[in-house]
Every structure is written in C-alpha cells, then in structure tokens.
Amino acid sequence: MQKQLYGRKAGEPFDAAKPLLEASTDSDAEQYKSQFKPLRLQCHKLTGQILAASRDFAACETEFRAATENFPNEAGAWDMLARILDIQGKAAKAAKEKVETLRKLNNAFGF
C-alpha cells in the first residue's frame, strides 16, 4: 500500500501543473508543455515497475490502465498495459493491437 502512495504522489505535481500549462500563452511555457507527456508517462512507468516488483500486479495493471486513459494515443502506455496483462495471464490481444496500430501511425507520420 505504501508503495502505491509514493508512486502516485510522484505524478501529482505534473497533474496539478497540466491545467496551468495548457492555459499559459507564455512562450517559455512551450518547453514545459512539450516535456509534460514524457515526464508523466515516466511516473506511470516507474510506479508500475515498483508495483510489479513487489508482486502487486493488480495495482500495476490499474496504474498502466491510468496511463492509457491519460495518454490513449501513446504506444508506450499500451505496451506497458499489454505486458502486465501477459504476466497475469489475462487477454492482452486488444492492447497489443493498439500498440501495433499506434506504432504504424507514428512511423507513417514520422513521429
């Protein structure tokens, strides 16, 4: 339980800053806006890794599902979810298909 709290607390400053960044018209804020997504995804990833290492796979799945809800167009978020579903022996086909689709789109458009 304590591991979940620390992991979730790591992402709170990013979540609190997001509305401020989105509302900002300051040119300096553009740098921070571009860094929000990778940093927040990293928080999801690290929290999930801590939970998985402590064998709390259900909480890890919840964390990775939150990542896919926050970033539905990020292949990395769906890949994390697919991996933990595989580990748990759950159906991961839809998540894996989403990963492949997003990667193809990213490659096609040069992202």
DSSP file (Angstrom, degrees, kcal/mol; ACC not computed):
  #  RESIDUE AA STRUCTURE BP1 BP2  ACC     N-H-->O    O-->H-N    N-H-->O    O-->H-N    TCO  KAPPA ALPHA  PHI   PSI    X-CA   Y-CA   Z-CA
    1    1 A M     >        0   0    0      0, 0.0     4,-1.7     0, 0.0     3,-0.2   0.000 360.0 360.0 360.0 -44.1    0.0    0.0    0.0
    2    2 A Q  H  >  +     0   0    0      1,-0.2     4,-2.2     2,-0.2     5,-0.2   0.867 360.0  57.7 -61.6 -36.7    2.8    2.4    0.9
    3    3 A K  H  > S+     0   0    0      1,-0.2     4,-2.3     2,-0.2    -1,-0.2   0.897 104.6  51.4 -61.4 -40.7    4.5    1.8   -2.5
    4    4 A Q  H  > S+     0   0    0     -3,-0.2     4,-2.7     1,-0.2     5,-0.3   0.909 108.2  51.8 -62.1 -42.9    1.3    2.9   -4.3
    5    5 A L  H  X S+     0   0    0     -4,-1.7     4,-2.2     1,-0.2    -2,-0.2   0.925 110.9  46.4 -63.3 -45.2    1.1    6.1   -2.3
    6    6 A Y  H  X S+     0   0    0     -4,-2.2     4,-1.4     1,-0.2    -1,-0.2   0.926 114.2  48.4 -63.1 -44.3    4.7    7.1   -3.1
    7    7 A G  H  X S+     0   0    0     -4,-2.3     4,-0.7     1,-0.2     3,-0.2   0.913 113.3  45.9 -63.1 -43.7    4.3    6.3   -6.7
    8    8 A R  H >X S+     0   0    0     -4,-2.7     4,-0.8     1,-0.2     3,-0.7   0.862 107.8  57.8 -69.1 -34.9    1.1    8.2   -7.1
    9    9 A K  H 3< S+     0   0    0     -4,-2.2     3,-0.5    -5,-0.3    -1,-0.2   0.827  97.0  64.1 -63.9 -30.5    2.5   11.2   -5.2
   10   10 A A  H 3< S+     0   0    0     -4,-1.4     4,-0.3     1,-0.2    -1,-0.2   0.842 105.8  43.5 -62.8 -32.7    5.3   11.4   -7.8
   11   11 A G  H <X S+     0   0    0     -4,-0.7     4,-2.2    -3,-0.7     3,-0.4   0.635  91.0  86.6 -87.5 -14.5    2.8   12.2  -10.5
   12   12 A E  H  X S+     0   0    0     -4,-0.8     4,-2.6    -3,-0.5     5,-0.2   0.882  85.4  52.6 -58.0 -43.8    0.7   14.7   -8.5
   13   13 A P  H  > S+     0   0    0      0, 0.0     4,-1.8     0, 0.0    -1,-0.2   0.892 111.0  48.7 -61.1 -35.5    2.8   17.8   -9.3
   14   14 A F  H  > S+     0   0    0     -3,-0.4     4,-1.5    -4,-0.3    -2,-0.2   0.924 111.4  48.8 -67.6 -43.3    2.5   17.0  -13.0
   15   15 A D  H  < S+     0   0    0     -4,-2.2    -1,-0.2     1,-0.2    -3,-0.2   0.893 112.8  48.2 -63.0 -39.6   -1.2   16.6  -12.8
   16   16 A A  H  X S+     0   0    0     -4,-2.6     4,-0.5     1,-0.2    -1,-0.2   0.839 112.5  49.1 -69.0 -33.3   -1.6   19.8  -10.9
   17   17 A A  H  X S+     0   0    0     -4,-1.8     4,-2.6    -5,-0.2     5,-0.2   0.733  90.8  81.2 -79.3 -22.9    0.6   21.7  -13.4
   18   18 A K  H  X S+     0   0    0     -4,-1.5     4,-2.6     1,-0.2     5,-0.2   0.909  91.9  46.1 -55.6 -50.6   -1.2   20.5  -16.6
   19   19 A P  H  > S+     0   0    0      0, 0.0     4,-1.7     0, 0.0    -1,-0.2   0.880 113.5  51.0 -61.7 -34.8   -4.1   22.9  -16.5
   20   20 A L  H  X S+     0   0    0     -4,-0.5     4,-1.0     2,-0.2    -2,-0.2   0.904 111.5  47.3 -66.8 -40.8   -1.7   25.8  -15.8
   21   21 A L  H  < S+     0   0    0     -4,-2.6     3,-0.4     1,-0.2    -1,-0.2   0.913 111.0  50.9 -65.7 -42.6    0.5   24.8  -18.7
   22   22 A E  H  < S+     0   0    0     -4,-2.6    -1,-0.2    -5,-0.2    -2,-0.2   0.841 112.3  47.0 -65.2 -32.7   -2.4   24.4  -21.1
   23   23 A A  H  < S+     0   0    0     -4,-1.7    -1,-0.2    -5,-0.2    -2,-0.2   0.665  91.8 102.3 -81.9 -17.2   -3.8   27.9  -20.1
   24   24 A S     <  -     0   0    0     -4,-1.0    -3,-0.0    -3,-0.4    -4,-0.0  -0.428  43.9-177.3 -74.3 139.0   -0.4   29.6  -20.5
   25   25 A T        +     0   0    0     -2,-0.1     2,-0.2     4,-0.0    -1,-0.1   0.306  46.1 123.2-110.3   3.3    0.4   31.7  -23.6
   26   26 A D    >>  -     0   0    0      1,-0.1     3,-0.8     2,-0.0     4,-0.5  -0.445  64.4-136.9 -66.9 133.7    3.9   32.4  -22.4
   27   27 A S  T >4 S+     0   0    0      1,-0.3     3,-0.9     2,-0.2     4,-0.5   0.816 104.1  59.7 -64.6 -29.2    6.5   31.3  -25.0
   28   28 A D  T >> S+     0   0    0      1,-0.2     3,-0.8     2,-0.2     4,-0.8   0.803  94.7  64.5 -67.1 -28.0    8.6   29.8  -22.2
   29   29 A A  H <> S+     0   0    0     -3,-0.8     4,-2.6     1,-0.2    -1,-0.2   0.737  84.6  75.2 -68.2 -21.8    5.8   27.5  -21.2
   30   30 A E  H <X S+     0   0    0     -3,-0.9     4,-2.2    -4,-0.5    -1,-0.2   0.884  92.1  53.7 -59.1 -39.0    6.1   25.7  -24.6
   31   31 A Q  H <> S+     0   0    0     -3,-0.8     4,-1.0    -4,-0.5    -1,-0.2   0.923 111.8  44.4 -60.3 -44.5    9.2   24.0  -23.4
   32   32 A Y  H  X S+     0   0    0     -4,-0.8     4,-1.0     1,-0.2    -2,-0.2   0.861 109.6  55.8 -71.1 -35.4    7.4   22.7  -20.3
   33   33 A K  H >X S+     0   0    0     -4,-2.6     4,-0.6     1,-0.2     3,-0.6   0.910 107.2  50.1 -61.4 -41.7    4.3   21.7  -22.3
   34   34 A S  H 3< S+     0   0    0     -4,-2.2    -1,-0.2     1,-0.2    -2,-0.2   0.767 111.8  48.8 -69.6 -24.0    6.4   19.6  -24.6
   35   35 A Q  H 3X S+     0   0    0     -4,-1.0     4,-1.9    -3,-0.2     5,-0.2   0.617  91.1  81.7 -89.5 -13.5    8.0   17.9  -21.5
   36   36 A F  H <X S+     0   0    0     -4,-1.0     4,-2.9    -3,-0.6     5,-0.3   0.945  89.4  48.5 -59.6 -52.6    4.8   17.1  -19.7
   37   37 A K  H  X S+     0   0    0     -4,-0.6     4,-2.6     1,-0.2     5,-0.2   0.935 113.2  44.0 -60.2 -51.6    3.8   13.9  -21.6
   38   38 A P  H  > S+     0   0    0      0, 0.0     4,-1.9     0, 0.0    -1,-0.2   0.891 116.3  48.3 -62.7 -35.9    7.1   12.1  -21.4
   39   39 A L  H  X S+     0   0    0     -4,-1.9     4,-1.7     2,-0.2    -2,-0.2   0.917 113.3  46.3 -69.1 -41.5    7.6   13.0  -17.7
   40   40 A R  H  X S+     0   0    0     -4,-2.9     4,-2.0    -5,-0.2    -1,-0.2   0.893 111.8  51.5 -69.3 -38.3    4.1   12.0  -16.7
   41   41 A L  H  X S+     0   0    0     -4,-2.6     4,-2.7    -5,-0.3    -1,-0.2   0.890 106.9  54.5 -62.2 -38.5    4.4    8.7  -18.7
   42   42 A Q  H  X S+     0   0    0     -4,-1.9     4,-2.9    -5,-0.2     5,-0.2   0.885 105.3  53.0 -62.9 -38.3    7.7    8.1  -16.8
   43   43 A C  H  X S+     0   0    0     -4,-1.7     4,-2.4     2,-0.2     5,-0.2   0.931 110.3  47.3 -61.8 -45.2    5.8    8.5  -13.5
   44   44 A H  H  X S+     0   0    0     -4,-2.0     4,-2.6     2,-0.2    -2,-0.2   0.933 113.9  48.7 -59.1 -45.4    3.2    5.9  -14.6
   45   45 A K  H  X S+     0   0    0     -4,-2.7     4,-2.5     2,-0.2    -2,-0.2   0.934 112.6  45.6 -62.9 -48.3    6.0    3.5  -15.7
   46   46 A L  H  X S+     0   0    0     -4,-2.9     4,-2.3     2,-0.2    -1,-0.2   0.907 113.2  50.0 -64.2 -41.6    8.1    3.8  -12.5
   47   47 A T  H  X S+     0   0    0     -4,-2.4     4,-2.3    -5,-0.2    -1,-0.2   0.940 112.4  47.9 -61.1 -46.0    5.1    3.4  -10.3
   48   48 A G  H  X S+     0   0    0     -4,-2.6     4,-2.8    -5,-0.2    -2,-0.2   0.888 110.2  51.9 -61.6 -40.3    4.0    0.3  -12.3
   49   49 A Q  H  X S+     0   0    0     -4,-2.5     4,-2.6     2,-0.2    -1,-0.2   0.903 109.6  49.3 -64.5 -40.9    7.5   -1.1  -12.1
   50   50 A I  H  X S+     0   0    0     -4,-2.3     4,-1.5     2,-0.2    -2,-0.2   0.932 113.6  46.5 -62.5 -44.8    7.6   -0.7   -8.4
   51   51 A L  H  <>S+     0   0    0     -4,-2.3     5,-2.8     1,-0.2    -2,-0.2   0.904 113.2  48.5 -65.1 -41.7    4.2   -2.4   -8.0
   52   52 A A  H ><5S+     0   0    0     -4,-2.8     3,-1.8     1,-0.2    -1,-0.2   0.906 108.7  53.7 -65.2 -41.0    5.2   -5.2  -10.3
   53   53 A A  H 3<5S+     0   0    0     -4,-2.6    -1,-0.2     1,-0.3    -2,-0.2   0.816 108.2  50.2 -64.0 -29.3    8.5   -5.8   -8.5
   54   54 A S  T 3<5S-     0   0    0     -4,-1.5    -1,-0.3    -5,-0.2    -2,-0.2   0.300 119.2-114.9 -90.9  10.7    6.5   -6.1   -5.3
   55   55 A R  T < 5S+     0   0    0     -3,-1.8     2,-1.2     1,-0.2    -3,-0.2   0.683  74.5 135.2  67.1  21.1    4.2   -8.6   -7.0
   56   56 A D     >< +     0   0    0     -5,-2.8     4,-2.0     1,-0.2    -1,-0.2  -0.619  20.0 161.7 -96.2  73.2    1.2   -6.3   -6.8
   57   57 A F  H  >  +     0   0    0     -2,-1.2     4,-2.7     1,-0.2    -1,-0.2   0.815  66.8  57.2 -67.6 -32.7    0.1   -7.0  -10.3
   58   58 A A  H  > S+     0   0    0      2,-0.2     4,-2.1    -3,-0.2    -1,-0.2   0.928 110.1  44.4 -64.5 -44.3   -3.5   -5.8   -9.9
   59   59 A A  H  > S+     0   0    0      2,-0.2     4,-2.2     1,-0.2    -2,-0.2   0.869 112.5  53.2 -67.3 -35.8   -2.3   -2.4   -8.7
   60   60 A C  H  X S+     0   0    0     -4,-2.0     4,-2.6     2,-0.2     5,-0.2   0.921 108.0  50.0 -63.2 -44.5    0.3   -2.3  -11.5
   61   61 A E  H  X S+     0   0    0     -4,-2.7     4,-2.5     1,-0.2    -2,-0.2   0.914 109.4  51.8 -60.1 -42.6   -2.5   -3.0  -14.0
   62   62 A T  H  X S+     0   0    0     -4,-2.1     4,-1.9     1,-0.2    -1,-0.2   0.910 110.2  49.2 -60.1 -42.6   -4.5   -0.2  -12.6
   63   63 A E  H  X S+     0   0    0     -4,-2.2     4,-1.7     1,-0.2    -2,-0.2   0.921 112.9  46.0 -63.1 -44.6   -1.6    2.2  -12.9
   64   64 A F  H  X S+     0   0    0     -4,-2.6     4,-1.9     1,-0.2    17,-0.2   0.838 109.4  54.6 -71.7 -31.3   -0.9    1.2  -16.5
   65   65 A R  H  X S+     0   0    0     -4,-2.5     4,-1.9    -5,-0.2    -1,-0.2   0.887 106.2  53.2 -65.0 -37.7   -4.7    1.5  -17.3
   66   66 A A  H  X S+     0   0    0     -4,-1.9     4,-2.6     1,-0.2    -2,-0.2   0.888 105.9  54.0 -62.1 -38.4   -4.5    5.0  -16.0
   67   67 A A  H  X S+     0   0    0     -4,-1.7     4,-2.3     1,-0.2    -2,-0.2   0.905 108.6  47.9 -62.6 -41.3   -1.6    5.7  -18.3
   68   68 A T  H  < S+     0   0    0     -4,-1.9    -1,-0.2     9,-0.2    -2,-0.2   0.826 112.5  49.6 -70.9 -29.3   -3.7    4.5  -21.3
   69   69 A E  H  < S+     0   0    0     -4,-1.9    -2,-0.2     1,-0.2    -1,-0.2   0.896 115.5  42.6 -73.0 -40.2   -6.6    6.7  -20.2
   70   70 A N  H  < S+     0   0    0     -4,-2.6    -2,-0.2     1,-0.2    -1,-0.2   0.831 132.0  23.6 -72.5 -32.2   -4.3    9.7  -19.8
   71   71 A F    ><  +     0   0    0     -4,-2.3     3,-1.8    -5,-0.2    -1,-0.2  -0.577  68.0 165.5-134.9  69.8   -2.4    9.1  -23.0
   72   72 A P  T 3  S+     0   0    0      0, 0.0    -1,-0.1     0, 0.0    -4,-0.1   0.667  77.6  52.1 -65.5 -16.3   -4.7    7.0  -25.3
   73   73 A N  T 3  S+     0   0    0     29,-0.0     2,-0.6     4,-0.0     3,-0.1   0.180  84.4 102.9-105.7  17.3   -2.5    7.7  -28.4
   74   74 A E    X>  -     0   0    0     -3,-1.8     4,-1.5     1,-0.2     3,-0.5  -0.892  55.9-159.0-104.7 115.7    0.8    6.7  -26.8
   75   75 A A  H 3> S+     0   0    0     -2,-0.6     4,-2.4     1,-0.2     5,-0.2   0.861  91.7  60.6 -58.7 -36.8    2.1    3.2  -27.9
   76   76 A G  H 3> S+     0   0    0      1,-0.2     4,-2.0     2,-0.2    -1,-0.2   0.869 102.2  51.0 -61.3 -38.4    4.3    3.1  -24.8
   77   77 A A  H <> S+     0   0    0     -3,-0.5     4,-1.8    -6,-0.2    -9,-0.2   0.925 112.8  45.4 -65.4 -44.0    1.4    3.3  -22.4
   78   78 A W  H  X S+     0   0    0     -4,-1.5     4,-2.6     1,-0.2    -2,-0.2   0.841 109.8  55.7 -68.8 -33.0   -0.5    0.5  -24.2
   79   79 A D  H  X S+     0   0    0     -4,-2.4     4,-2.2     2,-0.2    -1,-0.2   0.905 106.1  50.7 -65.7 -41.2    2.7   -1.6  -24.3
   80   80 A M  H  X S+     0   0    0     -4,-2.0     4,-1.9     2,-0.2    -2,-0.2   0.924 112.4  47.3 -60.8 -43.7    3.1   -1.3  -20.6
   81   81 A L  H  X S+     0   0    0     -4,-1.8     4,-2.2   -17,-0.2    -2,-0.2   0.927 110.5  51.5 -64.4 -44.5   -0.5   -2.5  -20.1
   82   82 A A  H  X S+     0   0    0     -4,-2.6     4,-2.3     1,-0.2    -1,-0.2   0.894 109.0  51.6 -60.0 -40.4   -0.1   -5.4  -22.6
   83   83 A R  H  X S+     0   0    0     -4,-2.2     4,-2.3     1,-0.2    -1,-0.2   0.912 111.0  45.5 -64.5 -43.5    3.0   -6.6  -20.7
   84   84 A I  H  X S+     0   0    0     -4,-1.9     4,-1.8     2,-0.2    -1,-0.2   0.855 111.3  53.2 -72.5 -31.8    1.3   -6.7  -17.3
   85   85 A L  H  X>S+     0   0    0     -4,-2.2     5,-2.9     2,-0.2     4,-0.5   0.921 109.6  49.4 -64.8 -42.2   -1.8   -8.3  -18.8
   86   86 A D  H ><5S+     0   0    0     -4,-2.3     3,-1.3     1,-0.2    -2,-0.2   0.926 108.3  52.9 -59.4 -45.8    0.5  -11.0  -20.2
   87   87 A I  H 3<5S+     0   0    0     -4,-2.3    -1,-0.2     1,-0.3    -2,-0.2   0.873 111.1  47.0 -58.6 -37.8    2.3  -11.5  -16.9
   88   88 A Q  H 3<5S-     0   0    0     -4,-1.8    -1,-0.3    -5,-0.1    -2,-0.2   0.514 115.4-115.7 -83.3  -4.6   -1.1  -12.0  -15.2
   89   89 A G  T <<5 +     0   0    0     -3,-1.3    -3,-0.2    -4,-0.5     2,-0.2   0.722  69.8 139.2  76.6  20.8   -2.3  -14.5  -17.9
   90   90 A K      < -     0   0    0     -5,-2.9     2,-0.3    -6,-0.2    -1,-0.3  -0.565  66.2 -82.5 -95.1 161.8   -5.0  -12.1  -19.0
   91   91 A A        +     0   0    0     -2,-0.2     4,-0.1     1,-0.2    -1,-0.1  -0.469  49.4 166.9 -64.7 122.0   -6.1  -11.4  -22.5
   92   92 A A     >  +     0   0    0     -2,-0.3     4,-2.6     2,-0.1     5,-0.2   0.270  41.9 107.5-118.7   7.6   -3.7   -8.7  -23.9
   93   93 A K  H  > S+     0   0    0      1,-0.2     4,-2.5     2,-0.2     5,-0.2   0.907  79.6  48.4 -57.6 -47.7   -4.7   -9.0  -27.6
   94   94 A A  H  > S+     0   0    0      1,-0.2     4,-2.0     2,-0.2    -1,-0.2   0.905 113.2  47.8 -62.5 -41.7   -6.6   -5.7  -27.8
   95   95 A A  H  > S+     0   0    0      2,-0.2     4,-2.1     1,-0.2    -1,-0.2   0.906 112.2  49.6 -65.7 -41.3   -3.7   -3.8  -26.1
   96   96 A K  H  X S+     0   0    0     -4,-2.6     4,-2.3     2,-0.2    -2,-0.2   0.889 110.0  50.9 -65.3 -38.6   -1.1   -5.4  -28.3
   97   97 A E  H  X S+     0   0    0     -4,-2.5     4,-2.5    -5,-0.2    -1,-0.2   0.895 108.6  51.9 -64.5 -39.2   -3.2   -4.5  -31.4
   98   98 A K  H  X S+     0   0    0     -4,-2.0     4,-2.6     2,-0.2     5,-0.2   0.905 108.2  52.1 -63.2 -41.4   -3.4   -0.9  -30.2
   99   99 A V  H  X S+     0   0    0     -4,-2.1     4,-2.5     2,-0.2    -2,-0.2   0.947 111.4  46.1 -58.5 -49.7    0.4   -0.8  -29.8
  100  100 A E  H  X S+     0   0    0     -4,-2.3     4,-2.4     1,-0.2    -2,-0.2   0.909 112.7  49.7 -62.3 -43.2    0.9   -2.0  -33.3
  101  101 A T  H  X S+     0   0    0     -4,-2.5     4,-2.4     1,-0.2    -1,-0.2   0.936 113.0  46.2 -61.9 -47.1   -1.6    0.4  -34.8
  102  102 A L  H  X S+     0   0    0     -4,-2.6     4,-2.7     1,-0.2    -2,-0.2   0.887 111.9  51.1 -65.1 -38.5   -0.1    3.4  -32.9
  103  103 A R  H  X S+     0   0    0     -4,-2.5     4,-2.5    -5,-0.2    -1,-0.2   0.906 110.1  49.7 -65.7 -39.9    3.5    2.4  -33.9
  104  104 A K  H  X S+     0   0    0     -4,-2.4     4,-2.6     2,-0.2    -2,-0.2   0.921 112.4  47.8 -63.3 -43.4    2.4    2.1  -37.6
  105  105 A L  H  X S+     0   0    0     -4,-2.4     4,-2.1     2,-0.2     6,-0.2   0.920 111.6  50.1 -62.7 -43.6    0.8    5.5  -37.4
  106  106 A N  H  X>S+     0   0    0     -4,-2.7     5,-2.7     1,-0.2     4,-0.6   0.908 113.4  45.8 -61.5 -42.3    3.8    7.0  -35.7
  107  107 A N  H  <5S+     0   0    0     -4,-2.5     3,-0.4     3,-0.2    -1,-0.2   0.889 111.5  52.2 -67.7 -39.5    6.1    5.6  -38.4
  108  108 A A  H  <5S+     0   0    0     -4,-2.6    -2,-0.2     1,-0.2    -1,-0.2   0.862 118.4  35.9 -65.6 -35.9    3.9    6.7  -41.2
  109  109 A F  H  <5S-     0   0    0     -4,-2.1    -1,-0.2    -5,-0.2    -2,-0.2   0.381 112.0-115.9-101.3   3.0    3.8   10.3  -40.0
  110  110 A G  T  <5       0   0    0     -4,-0.6    -3,-0.2    -3,-0.4    -4,-0.1   0.806 360.0 360.0  71.7  31.3    7.4   10.4  -38.7
  111  111 A F      <       0   0    0     -5,-2.7    -4,-0.2    -6,-0.2    -5,-0.1   0.455 360.0 360.0 -83.8 360.0    6.6   10.9  -35.0
